[in-house]
Amino acid sequence: MRRLQRQARLPAGAIRALQWERLQQLLRHAYQEVPFYRRKFDIAGIRPSDIRCLDDLARVPLTVRSELQDARPEDRIARTCNIDDLMQSSTSGSTGHPVTVYNTANEFMTRMAAQMRALLMAGFRPRDRLAQIGMSRGQHRPGLHERLGLFRATKISPDESLDEQYRQIREFEPTILWAYPNTLQALHEHIGRPMGEWLNVRAVITSAEVLREDLRRVIDDELGVERFNFYGTIEFGRIAQECTAHEGLHINTDRLIVECLRDGRPAEPGESGSVVVTALNAHASPLIRYELGDSAVLLDHSCACGCAFPLMGHPQGRLHEMVVLPSGKKISPMLFTYGMAISNVGSQYRIIQHRKDLVELLFVNDQEEEAVVAARIRKVINEKLDEPMQLIIRR
């Protein structure tokens, strides 16, 4: 934690030097010890020695999700590691098939420390109580600092009923709420009262999904507290976070190299592009120039907070998961996932867009009649859609 805090205070030149040192180590290790990347480099006709500066990283071919899904674990994991000794986690599988991520215990602890650093940048104080809702199905295990009453936190599973989530929030009495937007909106609609009547927080953190304008207005009007946006993935942990200056999201460039590509070239500052990430401290199962499928913008100004980590704009959603309205306007699929969540259909459902004016929603719910559930989902979504679409909703 102390090391990460020092690195956040480095000047820009020192950060680039650190990136270059770690990138050289990573490329040599991946080529020598990881069959997946050795083949990838050989097919591209390059060697680690061909990468002579940070800008040369663009010569390394992209890694895409389907490649990781098709690769055997033993090809993705360094030969110096035993898979039984590694910590495993999986992506949500929202694209159809999850990707398993492997980390050593030390790599995982570094990710957790980077998570804590992000919270500190957002003003997390020793006596704060942090509630995380909608993002974790694992049980929270308090550390020594929490048992001493410092930086207390709790995780509220999205698998719990909305009534149970509400009960846990009221019991814990958080001072900071960290939530997925669709989960927070579903909870707000279910409770049916202004947020200020059941939340007494001084800050709200959102992540993983685009924060819709209607929910943003609710937070601002009913709570009137400071808002923060975090950006992270299962593959990389915390990628970027907003600080108290609110001038963008600081990219954790001591741990990652983040690119934004548009039509295969680096996007200009302020120009939307596809997010590509290289993990500099993941050696058990490297991820080099991994295309996440997210859309974002890199910024070229410095932040008033003094941290030299470069900035990116608020993530705009997944490139291949945007819903296209009849007018051609693109929106996040969050509206539809929110509709399924607030309709209490459970955690198993599928959203398919067949045409610009036709979306099919499939759900699993054996407790109620199909027509009743479908009517409930249709009502919620139609109230939020900016323009009419045909919805097919069935079990």
N, C-alpha and C positions, 0 to 999 in steps of 0.2 A: 504494500500500500504506500509506504514511504517512497519507494522507487517510482511508482506511477505518479505520485504527487510531484516529485521533482521533475519528472519528464514533462509534465503538463506546463511547467514554468520555463522550459528551455526556449531559446530564441529559434526562429524559423530555420536558420542555417544549421543549427545543431540537431534539430529534428530530422532534417533531410539527411545529414550525415549518419544519424542513428538508423534511419530507414535503409540507407544504402548498405551499411554494415550487416544489418539483419537480413536484407534481401540476398546478399551474396551467400551468407551461411545457409539460408533456406534453399536456394537453387541448387547449391552443391549437394546438400543433404537429400533433396527430393530426387535428384538424378542418380545418386549413388545407392539410395536405400529404398526407394518407392517405385515398384515396377510400373504402376500406372503412369507416373510422370516421366520415367525413363523412356517408355515407348512413345509418349507424346512428344518429347524433345527429339527423339530419333526420327520420327516421322516428319517433323518440321525441319529437320536438318540443322538443329542448333545444339550448342553445348552451353553449360553455365558460363564458361569463359567468354562466350560471345556477348553476354550482357555486361557492358562496361560502364553503364551509368543507369540511374533510375529511369530515364526516358527510354532506354533500350528494353525495358520490360514489355513494351508494346510488341516486341518481336516474338514473345511467347504466345502460343495460341490460347484462345479462350477455353475454359472448362465450362461445360454446360451440365445442367441437372441430369439429363438423360444418361450422360456418360457415367456419372457416379452411381446412378441406379443400376446400370448394366454391369458395372465392374464388380469383381469379387472382392470381399473385404480384404483378403490377403494381398491383393494387388494395390489396394489403396493405403494400406497400413505399412509403415516403415518396417523393414526386416529386423531392426533393432528392438522392436516392440512385440510384446505378447498380447494378443487381443483380449485375453482373459484379465489382463491387468489394466485395461483401459476403461474409462467411463464412456458410456454410450447414451446418446440422446437422438431423437428423431424429429424431423420437421413435421408439420401438421398434416402433410399429405393433401393439402387443398388443391394441388395440381393433379391429383390422381394417385401418385405413389410417393410415399415419404422417402427422405434421404437420411441415412444413419450417419451421425457425426461421432468421431472418436477423439478423445482427449486423454492425456495423462492427468493424474491428479494435480500436478503442478500447473499444467496448462489451464485446467478448469479453475483452480484457485486464482490464477491471474485474471481470468474472465470475470470472476466474482469481484475481485478487487477493482477492476475497471468499471463494473456496475456500481460499486460503492462510490468511486470517484465521480461518476456521472451524477449520482444523487447529491454529493457534496457541492458540485458545480451548480446544482439547482437549489441550493440553500438548505439541504437536509441538516438539521441540528441535532446535537446529542440527546435532547429531551423530546424530540419529535416522535410521533407514532405513525408509521407508514403502513397503510393497507393496500395490498395489491389484489385487484379483482379481475377475473376473466382470463388470466394468462397462465396460471400454474395449476396443475393437477396433483403436484407432489406436496407432501406435508412439510410445513416450515419447521426447521429445527433451530431454535434460538441459540445464538453463540454466547460466549462468555460476556461480551459487552451488553447483550440484551438482558442477561440474567442480573446484570448490575444496574439495569434500568436505562441503558444508553442505546440510542438508535434502534428502538424497538420496532418490530415489523411483524406483519401477519399476512398470510396468503389465503385468499378466499377462492375456492375452486369454482370454475364455471359449471361444473357438474352438479353443484348444489342448486336447489330450487331458488327462485328469486326471493321468496320469503326468508329462506335460510341465509342467503347472502345479506339481506337487509338486517336480519337479527345479528349476524356476526359484526357487521359494521357498527351498529348501535352499541354492541357490547364492548368493542375494542376502542371506540371513540378516536378515530385517527385524526391527526393534524395535517397529514398529507395523504391524498388519495391518488393511486396510480392505477389506471384502468384502460382496458381496450374500449374505444368509443362505442362500439355496438353493444357491449355489455353494460356500460354506464347508461346508455340511452334506454335499453330494455328495462333496467332497474328503475330508472326515473319514471318511465311510463307506467310500470307496474305499481309503484308506490302511489302515484297520482297526486303528489303534493310537491310544492316548490322545494328545490334541493336544499335551500337554506334552512328548511324546517327539520331535516333529518341528517344534514351534514354540517359539521362545525370544523371545517378545514381551512388552512391558510394558503394551500396550493393544490392544484390538480395537474397530474402528469398523464399524458395520453401517449400511446405508442401502438405500433403494429398496423394500424389502419388510419386512413385519412379521416381527420376530424371534420365532420360535416358542419356547414354553416349554421344549421338550426340548433345543433347541440352546442356549438360554440356560443351562440347567443344565450342559450339557457344557462350555461356556466357563468357567463359574464353578468347576466341580468339577475339570476337567482342566488348566485354565490358571491360574485364580485371579487374573486380571488385571482392570484397570479396563476397563469397557465404555462406549462412547459410541454415540449414535444421531445420524445426520445425515439431513436431509430436503432433497431437491432434485429438480429435473426438468430435462429438456432445454430446455423453454420458458424457464425462469427461472434456471437455475443453482442455486446454494446458497440455499435458502429459510430454513432454520433449522438450528441445530446445538446439541448438548449441550456444556456446559462442564464443568470439573472439579468444580463444585459439585453437579452432577447433580440440579437442581431443575426440569428441563424443558428444552425446546429454545429457544434464543434466536432470535427472528425478526429477520432482517436488514432492519429497518424504515428504514434509511437508503437502501435500494435498492428496497424493495417495500412495498406495502400489502397485508396479508393479512386477509381476512374469513373467518368461518365462518358459513354460513347454514343455518338449519333451517326448512323449509317457507316459504322466501322471506324470513324475518326473521333479524336477527342472533341467533346462538345465544348463550345465556347462558354466562358463564364456567363451565367444567366440563361444559357440555352439548355433545354431539357434533353436528358440522355439516359441511356440504360446503365444501371449501376453495376460495376465490375469491381470485385474486392480480392485482395491478396492478404492472407493472414501471415504476418511476419513471425509470430511466435507459436505457430501450430506445426510441430514436427512429427507428431505421432501419425497424423493423417493430413498431409498438407492440402491446402486449397489455394491454388495459384491462378490468378485472373479468372475467378469464378463469377459467371454472369448470373446475378440474382434474379433478373427479370423485373426489377423495380425501376421506376422512373423518378429521376430527381435532377436537381440543378446545383452545380458548384458555384460558389460565390467568390469574388476576388477582393473583397475588402477585409480588413482586420477588425477584430472585436474590441469594443471599449473595455472589456473586462481585463485585458492584458494577456490572456492566453494566446500563444502563437499557433495553436492548432487551427488549420484552415476551416472554413465554414462551408456548409451546404444549406440549401433551402429545405423547407419541409417536404419530405417524400410525398410524391404525387400519386402513389398506388402502383400496382403491378401492371407492367406493360401488357401482358397476355391475359389479364383477368379483368380488364376494364369492360364495362357494359356500354354498348353503343346505342344511344337512343335514336328514334326515327329521324330526328333532325340532324344526326351525325355527332351530336355532343357526346363526349365520353364521361362516364361517371364511375366511381368506385363500386364494386359489387357489395360494399358494406351495407347499402340500403336494403338489399335482399337478405343478407345474413342477419341484419337487424330485424327484418320482418319475420324471419323464421324464429329468432330468439324470443322476441316479444310474444310470439304466438304459442310458445311452450310446446314445440313439436319434438323436443329432445335434441340430442347432439348429432343425429344422423340425418343428413339431407344432402341434396345435390341441386345445383343451379346450372341450367344449360340455356345458352342463348342460341336459338336457331336462326333468327333473322333480326334485323334492327327493331322490328315491331313485335317480336315474339320471344318470350322467355318461358321456359318450362321449369317448374319447381317440384322436385320429388322429395317426399318426406317419409319418415318412419314414425308411426304413432298407432299403436294397436288399442289405445285406451278410449278413443273417441271415434265417432263416425267420420268418414273421409270428407263428406260435404261440410260438416261443421268446422273441421280444422281448416279446410280449404277456404271457406268463407272468411274465417278469422285472418288468415294470412293475406288474402286478397284485399281486405279492408285496410289493413295496416300499410301495405305497400302502396296501394293506390293513393292513400292520403299523403304520401311522401314523394311520389313521382312528379317530376316537373312537366311531363307530357305523357299522353296516353300510350299504353302498350298492351298487347294481348298477353295475358298470363294463363298458362295451363298449369294447374296445381292438382297434384294427385299423389296418392299413396304409392 
